[in-house]
Amino acid sequence: MMVDAKQMRCGGCGADGFKLFTADREARIAAECQGCKSISYIEPAPAKLRIEWDDDAQGCITIF
């Protein structure tokens, strides 16, 4: 569990469940709300995103 981090929710319906997709291979992640199905895009700046494992993680987010 993450300590001192605020949980994110959908700004439309308030749901806290999301599915993550690659919007394009290197720049953006699409987060689809599982409540109202609205999509938010996460785009880091500079446009390079690296996913790492947490020290206690059993797995890492990956592309299927």
C-alpha positions in Angstrom: 0.0 0.0 0.0 1.3 3.5 -0.8 1.8 5.8 2.1 1.2 9.5 1.9 -0.3 9.3 -1.6 -3.8 10.5 -2.5 -6.0 8.2 -4.4 -7.3 9.4 -7.8 -10.9 9.2 -8.9 -12.9 10.1 -12.0 -13.8 13.8 -12.1 -17.1 12.9 -13.8 -18.7 10.1 -11.8 -16.3 9.7 -8.9 -15.4 6.0 -9.6 -12.0 4.8 -8.5 -11.5 2.0 -11.0 -9.6 2.5 -14.2 -8.2 0.4 -17.1 -4.9 1.6 -18.6 -4.1 1.5 -22.3 -1.2 2.7 -24.4 -2.5 5.6 -26.4 0.6 5.6 -28.4 3.8 3.6 -27.9 6.0 6.2 -26.1 4.2 9.3 -25.1 0.7 8.8 -23.6 -1.3 6.4 -21.4 -5.1 6.4 -21.7 -7.0 5.7 -18.5 -10.6 4.6 -19.0 -13.0 5.1 -16.1 -14.8 1.8 -15.3 -17.8 3.8 -14.1 -18.7 6.3 -16.9 -16.1 5.0 -19.5 -14.6 8.5 -19.9 -11.0 8.6 -21.0 -8.2 10.6 -19.5 -4.7 10.8 -21.0 -1.5 10.8 -19.0 1.4 12.4 -20.8 4.7 12.9 -19.1 7.0 15.8 -19.9 9.6 15.3 -21.3 7.8 12.6 -23.3 9.7 9.7 -21.9 7.9 7.3 -19.5 9.7 4.6 -17.5 7.8 2.0 -15.5 9.7 0.4 -12.6 9.0 -2.1 -9.9 8.4 -1.1 -6.3 10.7 -2.8 -3.8 7.8 -5.0 -2.5 6.0 -5.5 -5.8 4.9 -8.9 -7.0 4.6 -7.6 -10.6 4.7 -4.6 -12.8 2.3 -3.0 -15.3 2.9 -4.4 -18.7 1.5 -4.4 -22.2 -0.4 -7.5 -23.4 
